[in-house]
């Protein structure tokens, strides 16, 4: 599957590759894991304005099997791991794989936060994977992209083992994970973003995108990313440049820069926080012009971390299932 990108996309890649305005700032690469964003910390913050919310706890489905801490790629001595959740009942047809990427501003968060979603979808018959990736305390952009493309390739390579249809691989993510999912879905097999990771001979394309409150552009007028007035923003930490220092890089890191006729069907699931879906309408416009299916599910009263809570969890799962049924029939 070859990716055709716009002339504009080619130009920003060339500029990004040649940009040497000043060296990246590695002060944020501390090597110390940032644990500031957890389900508990998010709940403590959100329950103040949403007193009726409840954290979605892990499920114990009789027919869901789990494999944890599977190494999907190694970068030097660093082992990158993922977890797998699948329905262990007998099924005649090959199944759809759903990759779930955690959020946390590319700096914090943990893949275990989405175990409940992976378990719930696995109980419906999907094979779910929750990969880790190098955060900005460990490596700057585009390391996370390289890691997650390796995860996609690993899943495709192991499709027979897990009885997955290799042309039914879905990339999904929440918040920063949603941005990453959209970026992976729009840059399939693009050499600049493939990296020198594992299984390079295998395609990194995906067949659907599910973006749960992840920005689509770091430079869109609706975006809230890049405000360093009070403290260094999450995106500045990830890029090693502020938006002012290297706006071309910020644009080149935006999924909106690459959406095109080869972008797969896309589902947007959004909270009440408008800045978290910056660029969505422009993204959808390109999809529509190319007759590519898209859908929006909006929870207009929900906080940003709605994916972790009742009452939004069940309708979100139903929306995901309905979307994938439409896409893959």
C-alpha positions as CSV (number, residue, x, y, z in Angstrom):
1,X,0.0,0.0,0.0
2,X,1.8,3.1,-1.2
3,X,1.0,6.5,0.3
4,X,0.4,9.5,-1.9
5,X,0.8,12.8,-0.1
6,X,0.2,16.3,-1.1
7,X,2.8,18.6,-2.6
8,X,2.5,20.6,0.6
9,X,3.2,17.5,2.7
10,X,6.3,16.8,0.7
11,X,7.5,20.4,1.2
12,X,7.1,20.4,5.0
13,X,8.8,17.1,5.2
14,X,11.8,18.4,3.3
15,X,11.9,21.5,5.4
16,X,11.5,19.5,8.6
17,X,14.4,17.3,7.5
18,X,16.7,20.2,6.7
19,X,15.7,22.6,9.5
20,X,18.7,23.4,11.6
21,X,17.6,26.7,13.1
22,X,18.9,25.7,16.5
23,X,19.5,22.4,18.3
24,X,16.7,20.6,20.1
25,X,16.3,21.1,23.8
26,X,16.8,17.8,25.6
27,X,16.3,19.1,29.1
28,X,12.9,17.4,29.3
29,X,14.5,14.0,28.6
30,X,15.1,13.3,32.2
31,X,15.0,9.5,32.1
32,X,12.6,9.6,35.0
33,X,9.1,8.4,34.4
34,X,6.4,11.1,34.8
35,X,3.5,9.6,36.8
36,X,1.4,12.8,37.0
37,X,-1.4,11.6,34.8
38,X,-3.2,8.6,36.2
39,X,-6.8,7.5,36.3
40,X,-6.9,8.4,40.0
41,X,-5.4,11.9,39.4
42,X,-7.8,12.5,36.5
43,X,-10.8,11.4,38.6
44,X,-9.8,13.6,41.6
45,X,-9.8,16.6,39.2
46,X,-12.9,15.8,37.2
47,X,-15.2,14.7,40.1
48,X,-15.3,18.3,41.4
49,X,-17.4,19.4,38.4
50,X,-18.9,16.0,37.6
51,X,-19.9,14.4,40.9
52,X,-21.8,11.6,39.4
53,X,-18.9,10.1,37.4
54,X,-17.5,6.6,38.3
55,X,-14.2,5.2,37.2
56,X,-14.5,2.2,34.9
57,X,-12.8,-0.7,36.7
58,X,-11.1,-3.7,35.0
59,X,-13.5,-6.4,33.8
60,X,-13.2,-10.2,34.5
61,X,-14.9,-11.7,31.4
62,X,-14.9,-15.5,31.4
63,X,-14.2,-15.6,27.6
64,X,-11.4,-13.0,27.5
65,X,-7.9,-14.2,27.5
66,X,-4.9,-11.9,28.2
67,X,-1.2,-11.9,27.4
68,X,0.8,-9.2,29.0
69,X,4.3,-7.7,28.6
70,X,4.9,-9.0,25.1
71,X,8.0,-7.5,23.6
72,X,7.1,-6.1,20.2
73,X,10.4,-4.4,19.4
74,X,13.7,-3.5,21.1
75,X,15.6,-0.2,20.7
76,X,19.1,-1.0,21.9
77,X,18.6,-2.5,25.3
78,X,15.1,-1.0,25.6
79,X,12.3,-3.5,25.3
80,X,9.0,-2.1,24.0
81,X,6.1,-4.0,25.2
82,X,2.4,-4.4,24.6
83,X,-0.5,-6.4,26.1
84,X,-3.1,-8.5,24.2
85,X,-6.7,-9.2,24.9
86,X,-8.8,-11.6,22.9
87,X,-12.0,-13.6,23.0
88,X,-11.0,-17.3,23.5
89,X,-14.3,-18.6,22.2
90,X,-14.3,-20.5,18.8
91,X,-14.7,-18.2,15.9
92,X,-14.8,-19.1,12.2
93,X,-13.7,-15.8,10.6
94,X,-10.6,-13.8,11.0
95,X,-11.0,-11.0,13.5
96,X,-10.4,-7.2,13.6
97,X,-7.4,-5.9,15.7
98,X,-7.8,-2.7,17.7
99,X,-4.7,-0.9,18.9
100,X,-5.4,1.4,21.9
101,X,-2.8,4.1,22.5
102,X,-2.8,5.8,25.9
103,X,-2.7,9.6,26.4
104,X,-0.9,11.8,28.8
105,X,0.6,14.6,26.8
106,X,3.3,12.4,25.2
107,X,5.0,12.6,28.6
108,X,2.9,10.6,31.1
109,X,0.1,8.2,31.3
110,X,0.2,4.4,31.1
111,X,-1.2,1.7,28.8
112,X,-2.9,0.0,31.8
113,X,-5.4,2.8,31.9
114,X,-7.1,1.3,28.9
115,X,-7.3,-2.3,30.0
116,X,-11.1,-1.9,30.6
117,X,-11.7,-0.7,27.1
118,X,-9.5,-3.5,25.6
119,X,-11.3,-6.1,27.7
120,X,-14.7,-4.8,26.8
121,X,-13.9,-4.8,23.0
122,X,-12.3,-8.2,23.3
123,X,-15.4,-9.5,24.8
124,X,-17.2,-8.3,21.7
125,X,-14.8,-10.3,19.5
126,X,-12.0,-7.8,18.7
127,X,-8.4,-8.6,19.4
128,X,-7.0,-5.6,21.3
129,X,-3.5,-4.5,21.9
130,X,-2.3,-1.8,24.4
131,X,1.3,-0.8,23.4
132,X,3.7,1.3,25.4
133,X,5.9,3.8,23.5
134,X,8.8,6.1,24.4
135,X,7.5,9.2,26.1
136,X,9.2,12.6,26.1
137,X,11.0,11.9,29.3
138,X,12.9,9.2,27.3
139,X,13.0,10.4,23.7
140,X,11.8,13.3,21.6
141,X,9.5,13.2,18.5
142,X,9.4,11.2,16.3
143,X,10.5,8.3,18.5
144,X,7.0,7.5,19.7
145,X,5.9,7.4,16.0
146,X,8.7,5.0,15.2
147,X,7.8,2.8,18.2
148,X,4.1,2.6,17.3
149,X,4.7,1.9,13.7
150,X,6.8,-1.1,14.8
151,X,3.8,-2.2,16.9
152,X,1.6,-2.1,13.9
153,X,4.1,-4.1,11.9
154,X,4.4,-6.7,14.7
155,X,0.7,-7.1,14.9
156,X,0.4,-7.6,11.1
157,X,3.4,-10.1,11.2
158,X,1.6,-12.1,14.0
159,X,-1.9,-11.9,12.4
160,X,-2.1,-15.7,11.8
161,X,-1.1,-16.4,15.4
162,X,-3.9,-14.2,16.8
163,X,-6.4,-15.0,14.0
164,X,-6.5,-11.4,12.8
165,X,-7.4,-10.2,9.3
166,X,-4.2,-8.2,8.3
167,X,-6.4,-5.8,6.4
168,X,-8.6,-5.1,9.5
169,X,-6.1,-3.4,11.8
170,X,-7.5,-0.3,13.6
171,X,-5.4,2.3,15.4
172,X,-7.2,4.1,18.2
173,X,-6.0,6.4,21.0
174,X,-7.1,8.9,23.6
175,X,-5.8,12.5,23.9
176,X,-2.1,12.4,22.9
177,X,-2.8,8.8,21.9
178,X,-5.6,10.0,19.7
179,X,-3.2,12.4,18.0
180,X,-0.7,9.6,17.6
181,X,-3.4,7.3,16.1
182,X,-4.4,9.9,13.5
183,X,-0.7,10.5,12.7
184,X,-0.1,6.8,12.2
185,X,-3.2,6.5,10.1
186,X,-2.2,9.4,7.7
187,X,1.5,8.6,7.3
188,X,1.5,4.9,6.4
189,X,4.8,3.7,5.0
190,X,6.2,7.2,4.8
191,X,10.0,6.7,5.1
192,X,10.7,9.7,7.3
193,X,8.3,8.4,10.0
194,X,9.0,4.6,9.7
195,X,12.2,4.7,11.7
196,X,14.8,2.0,11.9
197,X,12.6,-0.2,14.1
198,X,11.6,-3.8,13.8
199,X,10.0,-5.7,11.0
200,X,10.7,-2.9,8.5
201,X,9.8,-5.1,5.5
202,X,6.1,-5.2,6.7
203,X,3.6,-2.4,5.9
204,X,2.6,-0.1,8.7
205,X,-0.7,1.0,7.1
206,X,-3.9,0.7,9.1
207,X,-7.5,0.2,7.9
208,X,-9.4,2.6,10.3
209,X,-8.6,5.4,12.8
210,X,-10.4,6.1,16.0
211,X,-9.4,9.4,17.5
212,X,-10.7,10.0,21.1
213,X,-10.2,13.6,21.9
214,X,-6.8,13.9,20.2
215,X,-5.8,17.1,18.4
216,X,-5.3,16.9,14.7
217,X,-3.1,20.0,14.4
218,X,-0.6,21.7,16.7
219,X,-0.8,24.9,14.7
220,X,-4.5,25.2,13.9
221,X,-6.2,28.3,15.2
222,X,-8.4,26.2,17.4
223,X,-5.5,24.4,19.0
224,X,-4.5,25.0,22.6
225,X,-1.1,23.4,22.3
226,X,2.1,25.3,22.8
227,X,1.3,27.8,25.5
228,X,4.6,28.0,27.5
229,X,3.6,31.1,29.4
230,X,3.2,29.4,32.8
231,X,5.2,26.2,32.3
232,X,6.7,24.3,29.4
233,X,3.8,22.7,27.5
234,X,3.6,19.0,26.8
235,X,4.1,19.5,23.1
236,X,7.2,21.7,23.6
237,X,8.6,19.0,25.8
238,X,7.9,16.4,23.1
239,X,9.4,18.3,20.2
240,X,12.3,19.9,22.0
241,X,11.3,23.2,20.4
242,X,8.6,25.7,21.2
243,X,6.1,26.6,18.5
244,X,7.9,29.9,18.0
245,X,11.3,28.3,17.7
246,X,10.3,25.8,15.1
247,X,6.8,26.2,13.7
248,X,7.6,24.0,10.7
249,X,8.2,21.0,12.9
250,X,5.0,21.6,14.8
251,X,3.1,21.7,11.4
252,X,5.0,18.6,10.2
253,X,4.0,16.7,13.4
254,X,0.3,17.4,12.8
255,X,-1.9,14.7,11.3
256,X,-3.9,17.3,9.4
257,X,-0.8,17.9,7.2
258,X,-1.0,14.4,5.7
259,X,-4.7,13.5,5.4
260,X,-5.3,12.5,1.8
261,X,-7.2,10.1,-0.5
262,X,-5.5,7.1,1.1
263,X,-6.4,8.0,4.7
264,X,-8.7,5.2,6.1
265,X,-12.2,5.7,7.5
266,X,-12.1,7.7,10.7
267,X,-14.2,8.0,13.9
268,X,-13.9,11.0,16.1
269,X,-15.1,10.7,19.7
270,X,-15.0,14.0,21.5
271,X,-15.6,15.6,24.9
272,X,-16.9,19.1,25.6
273,X,-13.3,20.5,25.4
274,X,-13.3,22.1,22.0
275,X,-9.5,22.6,21.7
276,X,-9.1,18.8,21.9
277,X,-10.5,18.4,18.4
278,X,-8.7,21.2,16.7
279,X,-8.6,20.7,13.0
280,X,-11.3,18.1,13.0
281,X,-13.6,19.8,10.5
282,X,-10.7,20.5,8.1
283,X,-9.7,16.8,8.4
284,X,-13.2,15.6,7.6
285,X,-13.5,18.0,4.6
286,X,-10.6,16.2,3.0
287,X,-12.1,12.8,3.8
288,X,-15.4,13.8,2.4
289,X,-13.9,15.2,-0.8
290,X,-12.3,11.7,-1.3
291,X,-15.5,9.8,-0.4
292,X,-13.9,8.4,2.7
293,X,-16.3,7.6,5.6
294,X,-16.1,9.5,8.8
295,X,-18.2,9.9,11.9
296,X,-18.4,12.1,15.0
297,X,-19.6,11.0,18.4
298,X,-19.8,14.0,20.8
299,X,-20.3,13.9,24.5
300,X,-21.2,17.5,25.0
301,X,-21.0,17.6,28.8
302,X,-18.0,15.3,29.3
303,X,-14.6,16.2,30.6
304,X,-11.5,15.5,28.6
305,X,-10.8,12.1,30.4
306,X,-14.3,10.8,29.7
307,X,-13.0,7.6,28.3
308,X,-12.1,6.5,31.8
309,X,-15.5,7.0,33.3
310,X,-19.1,6.0,33.4
311,X,-21.6,7.2,32.1
312,X,-19.7,7.7,28.8
313,X,-17.8,4.4,28.7
314,X,-20.7,2.2,27.5
315,X,-22.0,4.5,24.7
316,X,-18.4,5.0,23.6
317,X,-17.9,1.3,23.3
318,X,-21.2,0.9,21.4
319,X,-20.1,3.7,19.0
320,X,-16.8,2.1,18.3
321,X,-18.5,-1.3,17.7
322,X,-21.1,0.3,15.4
323,X,-18.4,2.2,13.4
324,X,-16.3,-0.8,12.9
325,X,-19.3,-2.9,11.8
326,X,-20.1,-0.2,9.2
327,X,-16.5,0.0,8.0
328,X,-15.7,-3.7,7.8
329,X,-19.3,-5.0,7.4
